[in-house]
Amino acid sequence: MDTTRVIFRAERAGPFKGYLTAVFPDDPERAGFLSCYAHIGQHCTGSLEWYRATRAATGAEYAPLLAELRSIYETGPYAVRLVIAKRR
């Protein structure tokens, strides 16, 4: 089974403080944007500036989002194993 790295980031401040986003650092970068996934909105993109303004999420914070991603990515004929990474 192939693997895909995922990084979990949390908003530092503002109205979305603590909100979590998963970042896929190995997906091709498109003009300064990263491939991401969030509970609300699901697949999306995030800018490098946004990434730098967030903080690393803790395991307890990202556990529900990781479970959601595993139900999507680690099942079916095109399944990949998610590997948690700390940095891009």
MDTraj code that builds the backbone (N, CA, C; nanometers):
import mdtraj as md
import numpy as np

residues = "MET ASP THR THR ARG VAL ILE PHE ARG ALA GLU ARG ALA GLY PRO PHE LYS GLY TYR LEU THR ALA VAL PHE PRO ASP ASP PRO GLU ARG ALA GLY PHE LEU SER CYS TYR ALA HIS ILE GLY GLN HIS CYS THR GLY SER LEU GLU TRP TYR ARG ALA THR ARG ALA ALA THR GLY ALA GLU TYR ALA PRO LEU LEU ALA GLU LEU ARG SER ILE TYR GLU THR GLY PRO TYR ALA VAL ARG LEU VAL ILE ALA LYS ARG ARG".split()
xyz = np.array([
    [0.0849, -0.1180, 0.0000],
    [0.0000, 0.0000, 0.0000],
    [0.0896, 0.1245, 0.0000],
    [0.0574, 0.2171, -0.0854],
    [0.1306, 0.3441, -0.0896],
    [0.1014, 0.4249, 0.0363],
    [0.1860, 0.5235, 0.0618],
    [0.1660, 0.6106, 0.1770],
    [0.1523, 0.7561, 0.1316],
    [0.0870, 0.8342, 0.2139],
    [0.0724, 0.9782, 0.1924],
    [0.0968, 1.0473, 0.3255],
    [0.1868, 1.1469, 0.3245],
    [0.2138, 1.2225, 0.4468],
    [0.1038, 1.3263, 0.4700],
    [0.0729, 1.3480, 0.5982],
    [-0.0254, 1.4481, 0.6366],
    [0.0268, 1.5213, 0.7603],
    [0.0075, 1.6530, 0.7613],
    [0.0467, 1.7389, 0.8722],
    [-0.0798, 1.8052, 0.9242],
    [-0.0927, 1.8129, 1.0549],
    [-0.2107, 1.8765, 1.1141],
    [-0.1718, 2.0117, 1.1728],
    [-0.2452, 2.1155, 1.1317],
    [-0.2173, 2.2521, 1.1744],
    [-0.3420, 2.3104, 1.2413],
    [-0.3195, 2.4020, 1.3359],
    [-0.4289, 2.4681, 1.4070],
    [-0.4131, 2.6191, 1.3931],
    [-0.5265, 2.6863, 1.3811],
    [-0.5253, 2.8323, 1.3750],
    [-0.4784, 2.8867, 1.5094],
    [-0.3910, 2.9866, 1.5046],
    [-0.3355, 3.0452, 1.6274],
    [-0.4275, 3.1474, 1.6930],
    [-0.5013, 3.2239, 1.6139],
    [-0.5794, 3.3350, 1.6692],
    [-0.6978, 3.3662, 1.5786],
    [-0.7741, 3.4639, 1.6191],
    [-0.8862, 3.5101, 1.5389],
    [-1.0117, 3.4281, 1.5609],
    [-1.1121, 3.4508, 1.4783],
    [-1.2405, 3.3829, 1.4981],
    [-1.2323, 3.2311, 1.4782],
    [-1.1280, 3.1825, 1.4120],
    [-1.1138, 3.0388, 1.3891],
    [-1.0050, 2.9770, 1.4768],
    [-0.9669, 3.0448, 1.5842],
    [-0.8617, 2.9962, 1.6736],
    [-0.8897, 2.8513, 1.7148],
    [-0.7883, 2.7655, 1.6982],
    [-0.8006, 2.6252, 1.7328],
    [-0.8574, 2.5377, 1.6227],
    [-0.9101, 2.5984, 1.5162],
    [-0.9676, 2.5225, 1.4058],
    [-0.8569, 2.4426, 1.3365],
    [-0.8827, 2.3157, 1.3058],
    [-0.7808, 2.2266, 1.2510],
    [-0.7938, 2.2054, 1.1016],
    [-0.6788, 2.1907, 1.0386],
    [-0.6706, 2.1614, 0.8960],
    [-0.5599, 2.0592, 0.8744],
    [-0.5852, 1.9621, 0.7886],
    [-0.4832, 1.8651, 0.7492],
    [-0.4180, 1.9158, 0.6212],
    [-0.2866, 1.9082, 0.6148],
    [-0.2105, 1.9532, 0.4981],
    [-0.1392, 1.8326, 0.4382],
    [-0.1459, 1.8195, 0.3074],
    [-0.0791, 1.7109, 0.2357],
    [0.0450, 1.7685, 0.1673],
    [0.1605, 1.7623, 0.2327],
    [0.2797, 1.8317, 0.1832],
    [0.3389, 1.7738, 0.0556],
    [0.3041, 1.6507, 0.0223],
    [0.3634, 1.5897, -0.0965],
    [0.2793, 1.6069, -0.2225],
    [0.1578, 1.6609, -0.2072],
    [0.0789, 1.6920, -0.3268],
    [0.1482, 1.8060, -0.3987],
    [0.1413, 1.8083, -0.5289],
    [0.2095, 1.9162, -0.6030],
    [0.1605, 2.0537, -0.5580],
    [0.2547, 2.1388, -0.5280],
    [0.2229, 2.2760, -0.4876],
    [0.1809, 2.3540, -0.6115],
    [0.0738, 2.4293, -0.5991],
    [0.0233, 2.5074, -0.7113],
    [0.0394, 2.6554, -0.6813],
    [0.1410, 2.7151, -0.7369],
    [0.1636, 2.8602, -0.7253],
    [0.1529, 2.9084, -0.5806],
    [0.2233, 2.8417, -0.4894],
    [0.2251, 2.8853, -0.3509],
    [0.1099, 2.8352, -0.2665],
    [0.0316, 2.7401, -0.3158],
    [-0.0812, 2.6866, -0.2415],
    [-0.0609, 2.5383, -0.2120],
    [-0.1094, 2.4964, -0.0947],
    [-0.0967, 2.3583, -0.0497],
    [-0.2328, 2.2893, -0.0526],
    [-0.2325, 2.1598, -0.0754],
    [-0.3546, 2.0802, -0.0721],
    [-0.3899, 2.0528, 0.0736],
    [-0.5157, 2.0788, 0.1115],
    [-0.5581, 2.0677, 0.2509],
    [-0.6920, 1.9965, 0.2611],
    [-0.7296, 1.9663, 0.3857],
    [-0.8596, 1.9058, 0.4143],
    [-0.9033, 1.9531, 0.5517],
    [-1.0311, 1.9891, 0.5668],
    [-1.0873, 2.0311, 0.6951],
    [-1.2244, 1.9675, 0.7119],
    [-1.2701, 1.9542, 0.8379],
    [-1.4029, 1.8978, 0.8632],
    [-1.5080, 1.9709, 0.7805],
    [-1.5074, 2.1027, 0.7906],
    [-1.6040, 2.1842, 0.7170],
    [-1.5339, 2.2366, 0.5928],
    [-1.5915, 2.2134, 0.4789],
    [-1.5308, 2.2565, 0.3536],
    [-1.4545, 2.1448, 0.2863],
    [-1.4102, 2.0483, 0.3625],
    [-1.3375, 1.9307, 0.3162],
    [-1.2155, 1.9676, 0.2338],
    [-1.1997, 1.9172, 0.1114],
    [-1.0780, 1.9441, 0.0352],
    [-1.0724, 2.0909, -0.0056],
    [-0.9549, 2.1489, 0.0158],
    [-0.9374, 2.2914, -0.0124],
    [-0.7886, 2.3181, -0.0339],
    [-0.7545, 2.4441, -0.0485],
    [-0.6141, 2.4826, -0.0599],
    [-0.5823, 2.5848, 0.0481],
    [-0.4546, 2.5892, 0.0841],
    [-0.4078, 2.6874, 0.1810],
    [-0.2794, 2.7498, 0.1290],
    [-0.2638, 2.8771, 0.1515],
    [-0.1436, 2.9456, 0.1053],
    [-0.0270, 2.9165, 0.1989],
    [0.0933, 2.9392, 0.1495],
    [0.2113, 2.9238, 0.2337],
    [0.2085, 3.0231, 0.3492],
    [0.1547, 3.1429, 0.3251],
    [0.1430, 3.2430, 0.4302],
    [0.0494, 3.1934, 0.5404],
    [-0.0631, 3.1341, 0.5001],
    [-0.1558, 3.0768, 0.5975],
    [-0.0850, 2.9683, 0.6783],
    [-0.0137, 2.8785, 0.6120],
    [0.0552, 2.7690, 0.6796],
    [0.1510, 2.8223, 0.7858],
    [0.2282, 2.9233, 0.7501],
    [0.3259, 2.9809, 0.8432],
    [0.2587, 3.0492, 0.9626],
    [0.1350, 3.0931, 0.9473],
    [0.0630, 3.1605, 1.0551],
    [-0.0070, 3.0626, 1.1490],
    [-0.0066, 2.9340, 1.1159],
    [-0.0699, 2.8339, 1.2019],
    [0.0340, 2.7693, 1.2921],
    [-0.0114, 2.6829, 1.3817],
    [0.0789, 2.6085, 1.4687],
    [0.0542, 2.4589, 1.4511],
    [0.1497, 2.3782, 1.4938],
    [0.1327, 2.2333, 1.4896],
    [0.0209, 2.1946, 1.5871],
    [-0.0670, 2.1075, 1.5434],
    [-0.1750, 2.0589, 1.6298],
    [-0.1238, 1.9421, 1.7138],
    [-0.1809, 1.9254, 1.8305],
    [-0.1437, 1.8128, 1.9165],
    [-0.2198, 1.6877, 1.8725],
    [-0.1708, 1.5731, 1.9145],
    [-0.2372, 1.4475, 1.8810],
    [-0.3815, 1.4428, 1.9283],
    [-0.4051, 1.4939, 2.0490],
    [-0.5418, 1.4960, 2.1014],
    [-0.6318, 1.5862, 2.0172],
    [-0.5769, 1.6967, 1.9681],
    [-0.6560, 1.7885, 1.8853],
    [-0.6910, 1.7262, 1.7515],
    [-0.5932, 1.6621, 1.6870],
    [-0.6188, 1.6143, 1.5515],
    [-0.6757, 1.4730, 1.5420],
    [-0.6915, 1.4015, 1.6520],
    [-0.7410, 1.2634, 1.6480],
    [-0.8737, 1.2482, 1.5719],
    [-0.9757, 1.3334, 1.5962],
    [-1.1004, 1.3178, 1.5206],
    [-1.0831, 1.3420, 1.3697],
    [-1.0028, 1.4406, 1.3333],
    [-0.9803, 1.4685, 1.1911],
    [-0.9012, 1.3551, 1.1266],
    [-0.8049, 1.2993, 1.1971],
    [-0.7300, 1.1848, 1.1447],
    [-0.8227, 1.0660, 1.1219],
    [-0.9136, 1.0397, 1.2149],
    [-1.0092, 0.9295, 1.1982],
    [-1.0957, 0.9515, 1.0742],
    [-1.1394, 1.0751, 1.0527],
    [-1.2194, 1.1074, 0.9338],
    [-1.1391, 1.0833, 0.8065],
    [-1.0148, 1.1287, 0.8056],
    [-0.9298, 1.1099, 0.6879],
    [-0.9014, 0.9617, 0.6616],
    [-0.8778, 0.8855, 0.7674],
    [-0.8518, 0.7421, 0.7485],
    [-0.9732, 0.6719, 0.6882],
    [-1.0928, 0.7144, 0.7252],
    [-1.2129, 0.6526, 0.6683],
    [-1.2262, 0.6832, 0.5188],
    [-1.1630, 0.7903, 0.4749],
    [-1.1678, 0.8290, 0.3335],
    [-1.0511, 0.7685, 0.2552],
    [-0.9302, 0.7864, 0.3067],
    [-0.8090, 0.7527, 0.2317],
    [-0.7608, 0.6086, 0.2468],
    [-0.7942, 0.5434, 0.3576],
    [-0.7368, 0.4119, 0.3829],
    [-0.8311, 0.2973, 0.3514],
    [-0.9355, 0.3235, 0.2738],
    [-1.0293, 0.2194, 0.2341],
    [-1.0498, 0.2240, 0.0830],
    [-1.0973, 0.1147, 0.0281],
    [-1.1292, 0.1100, -0.1134],
    [-1.0121, 0.0693, -0.2006],
    [-1.0376, 0.0607, -0.3299],
    [-0.9354, 0.0104, -0.4232],
    [-0.8146, 0.1026, -0.4403],
    [-0.8273, 0.2299, -0.4087],
    [-0.7162, 0.3246, -0.4239],
    [-0.6622, 0.3693, -0.2882],
    [-0.6772, 0.2833, -0.1886],
    [-0.6387, 0.3169, -0.0515],
    [-0.4899, 0.3480, -0.0393],
    [-0.4595, 0.4451, 0.0436],
    [-0.3219, 0.4794, 0.0810],
    [-0.3174, 0.4893, 0.2330],
    [-0.2036, 0.4570, 0.2897],
    [-0.1862, 0.4670, 0.4340],
    [-0.1381, 0.6075, 0.4668],
    [-0.2044, 0.6737, 0.5600],
    [-0.1651, 0.8076, 0.6012],
    [-0.0527, 0.7987, 0.7031],
    [0.0489, 0.8785, 0.6834],
    [0.1638, 0.8849, 0.7734],
    [0.1709, 1.0273, 0.8281],
    [0.1670, 1.0416, 0.9587],
    [0.1696, 1.1738, 1.0199],
    [0.3108, 1.2305, 1.0148],
    [0.3218, 1.3515, 0.9627],
    [0.4511, 1.4205, 0.9527],
    [0.4453, 1.5445, 1.0411],
    [0.5626, 1.5920, 1.0810],
    [0.5698, 1.7109, 1.1671],
    [0.5946, 1.8390, 1.0882],
    [0.6587, 1.8280, 0.9728],
    [0.6891, 1.9477, 0.8930],
    [0.6892, 1.9139, 0.7447],
    [0.6808, 2.0216, 0.6658],
    [0.6777, 2.0054, 0.5210],
    [0.8104, 1.9537, 0.4743],
])
top = md.Topology()
chain = top.add_chain()
for i, resn in enumerate(residues, 1):
    res = top.add_residue(resn, chain, resSeq=i)
    for name in ("N", "CA", "C"):
        top.add_atom(name, md.element.get_by_symbol(name[0]), res)
traj = md.Trajectory(xyz[None], top)
